[in-house]
Amino acid sequence: MNTGLNWIKSSYSGDNSGNCVEVATCPDAVHVRDSKDLAVPALAVSPAAWADFLSFAAQ
């Protein structure tokens, strides 16, 4: 499990009983996890891949 990371919950979590996606960043990776199931390992992607995903999702 990714301990020591500062997890930030999605602003959309409020409409989903507070359960949704959480993200934590560090210099070499962006970690993404499902706040409903913390036993499942977080997905780690490069900051560039995360930026590409956000750009695509905003379209």
C-alpha positions as CSV (number, residue, x, y, z in Angstrom):
1,M,0.0,0.0,0.0
2,N,1.2,3.5,-0.7
3,T,1.8,5.0,2.8
4,G,3.0,8.5,3.3
5,L,1.2,9.9,0.3
6,N,-1.2,12.8,0.7
7,W,-4.4,11.5,-0.9
8,I,-6.9,14.0,-2.4
9,K,-10.4,12.9,-2.9
10,S,-12.2,13.9,-6.1
11,S,-14.6,16.8,-5.8
12,Y,-17.3,14.6,-7.4
13,S,-17.1,12.2,-4.4
14,G,-19.8,14.1,-2.5
15,D,-22.5,12.9,-4.9
16,N,-21.4,9.3,-4.5
17,S,-21.7,8.9,-0.7
18,G,-18.1,10.2,-0.3
19,N,-16.7,7.3,-2.2
20,C,-14.9,7.8,-5.5
21,V,-11.4,8.3,-6.8
22,E,-8.4,9.6,-4.8
23,V,-5.2,10.9,-6.2
24,A,-1.7,11.4,-4.7
25,T,1.2,13.0,-6.4
26,C,5.0,12.8,-6.0
27,P,7.7,14.0,-8.3
28,D,8.0,10.8,-10.4
29,A,4.4,9.5,-10.3
30,V,0.7,10.2,-9.9
31,H,-1.1,7.5,-7.8
32,V,-4.8,6.9,-8.3
33,R,-7.0,4.6,-6.2
34,D,-10.6,3.7,-5.5
35,S,-11.5,5.0,-2.1
36,K,-14.2,2.3,-1.7
37,D,-11.6,-0.5,-1.9
38,L,-8.3,0.5,-0.3
39,A,-7.1,-3.1,-0.4
40,V,-6.6,-2.9,-4.2
41,P,-3.2,-1.4,-5.1
42,A,-3.2,2.1,-6.5
43,L,-2.4,2.7,-10.1
44,A,0.8,4.7,-10.6
45,V,1.3,6.6,-13.8
46,S,3.9,9.2,-15.0
47,P,3.0,12.9,-14.5
48,A,3.0,13.2,-18.3
49,A,0.5,10.4,-18.7
50,W,-1.7,11.9,-16.0
51,A,-1.6,15.3,-17.8
52,D,-2.6,13.6,-21.0
53,F,-5.5,11.8,-19.3
54,L,-6.8,15.1,-17.7
55,S,-6.6,16.8,-21.1
56,F,-8.6,14.0,-22.7
57,A,-11.1,13.9,-19.9
58,A,-11.7,17.6,-20.1
59,Q,-12.9,17.4,-23.8
